Amino acid sequence: MIRFQTIEPKAAPKLAPQPRPTRTIIDRLADAICEIAGEQRPVTTQALLDRGFREPVIKRYADPARALARRRFNKHI
Protein backbone atom coordinates (compact mmCIF):
# COMPACT_ATOMS: atom_id res chain seq x y z
CA MET A 1 0.00 0.00 0.00
CA ILE A 2 1.31 3.46 -0.90
CA ARG A 3 1.15 6.17 1.69
CA PHE A 4 1.69 9.82 0.88
CA GLN A 5 3.60 11.95 3.28
CA THR A 6 2.03 15.29 4.03
CA ILE A 7 4.46 18.16 3.93
CA GLU A 8 3.98 21.10 6.24
CA PRO A 9 4.22 24.42 4.42
CA LYS A 10 7.42 26.22 5.30
CA ALA A 11 7.20 29.56 6.97
CA ALA A 12 8.00 32.34 4.56
CA PRO A 13 11.37 33.91 5.30
CA LYS A 14 11.20 37.34 6.84
CA LEU A 15 12.26 39.98 4.39
CA ALA A 16 14.62 42.69 5.48
CA PRO A 17 13.25 46.21 5.27
CA GLN A 18 13.99 47.97 2.02
CA PRO A 19 17.05 50.19 2.22
CA ARG A 20 16.53 53.90 2.03
CA PRO A 21 17.77 55.78 -0.98
CA THR A 22 21.51 56.13 -0.71
CA ARG A 23 21.52 59.88 -1.15
CA THR A 24 18.77 62.31 -0.32
CA ILE A 25 18.07 65.48 -2.23
CA ILE A 26 19.66 67.45 0.61
CA ASP A 27 22.88 65.41 0.23
CA ARG A 28 22.99 66.01 -3.51
CA LEU A 29 22.27 69.70 -3.10
CA ALA A 30 24.95 70.04 -0.40
CA ASP A 31 27.48 68.29 -2.64
CA ALA A 32 26.66 70.68 -5.47
CA ILE A 33 27.10 73.65 -3.13
CA CYS A 34 30.51 72.32 -2.02
CA GLU A 35 31.60 71.78 -5.62
CA ILE A 36 30.56 75.28 -6.67
CA ALA A 37 32.28 76.83 -3.65
CA GLY A 38 35.39 74.77 -4.35
CA GLU A 39 35.53 76.22 -7.85
CA GLN A 40 35.72 79.72 -6.32
CA ARG A 41 32.32 80.60 -7.81
CA PRO A 42 29.49 82.22 -5.87
CA VAL A 43 26.73 79.82 -4.90
CA THR A 44 23.60 81.29 -6.44
CA THR A 45 20.25 79.94 -7.48
CA GLN A 46 21.34 80.19 -11.11
CA ALA A 47 24.46 78.12 -10.42
CA LEU A 48 22.31 75.40 -8.84
CA LEU A 49 19.85 75.58 -11.74
CA ASP A 50 22.80 74.99 -14.06
CA ARG A 51 23.60 71.85 -12.05
CA GLY A 52 20.15 70.44 -12.83
CA PHE A 53 18.16 71.30 -9.71
CA ARG A 54 14.71 72.82 -10.11
CA GLU A 55 13.80 76.11 -8.46
CA PRO A 56 11.12 74.73 -6.07
CA VAL A 57 13.61 72.12 -4.84
CA ILE A 58 16.24 74.79 -4.27
CA LYS A 59 13.82 77.02 -2.35
CA ARG A 60 12.57 74.17 -0.19
CA TYR A 61 15.88 72.51 0.72
CA ALA A 62 18.40 75.37 0.50
CA ASP A 63 18.73 76.01 4.25
CA PRO A 64 19.35 72.40 5.40
CA ALA A 65 21.62 71.78 2.42
CA ARG A 66 23.60 74.93 3.18
CA ALA A 67 24.05 73.84 6.80
CA LEU A 68 25.18 70.38 5.70
CA ALA A 69 27.58 71.86 3.14
CA ARG A 70 29.15 74.06 5.82
CA ARG A 71 29.83 71.00 7.96
CA ARG A 72 31.29 69.03 5.03
CA PHE A 73 33.28 71.65 3.17
CA ASN A 74 37.05 71.54 3.60
CA LYS A 75 39.01 73.92 1.47
CA HIS A 76 42.44 72.59 0.53
CA ILE A 77 45.00 75.17 -0.47
N, C-alpha and C positions, 0 to 999 in steps of 0.2 A: 504494500500500500504506500502511496506517495503522500507525504505530508509537506505542506508549504510553510515555510517559516515566515512569520510576520515581522516586518522590519519597522522599528519605531522611527518616525521622522526625526531627522537631526535638527537640533536647534539652529536657527540661522545665526551665523556669526555676527557679532556686534560690529557695526561699521564705525570707524573713527569719524569724528566731526570733520566737515569739510574745512580745509585750511582757508584762512582769510586771504584776500588778495595780497600779493607780496609788497606792493607799494601803493599807498593811498595817494589821492590827488594832492594832499598837503605835502607829502614827501616829494612828489614830482615837481611841484611848484617851488618848494624850498631848494631843490637841486638846481632848478633853472635860475633861481635868484643867485645862488652861489656861483654858478657858471658865469652869469652876466657880470657880477661884481668882480670876479676873478679876471675878467677881460678888461677891467678898468673902464667899463661903460656904466652909465647911470641906469639903475633899475627903474624902469617906467612901465606903465601899462602897455605902451606900444612895443617895448622890447619883449614883454611877455606874450603879447599877441603874435609877434614874429616867431616866437618859439612854439606856437600852435595852441595856446590856451585861449579859451573864449572869454569874453569880457564878463559875463555873469559869474563864471568860475573864479576869475581873478578878484572880483569885488567881494565874493562870499568868503574866500579862503585866504585872502591876502594877509590878514593880521596873524593867524596862527602859522602860516608858512614863513612869514618874515621872522617871527620869534624862533622858529625851528632853524631857519637859515643862520640866524645870529649865533645860535649855539653850535652849529656845525662848521661854520666858515673859519678856515685857518688860512691866512695869507702867507705864502712862502715867498721870501724875497731872495 
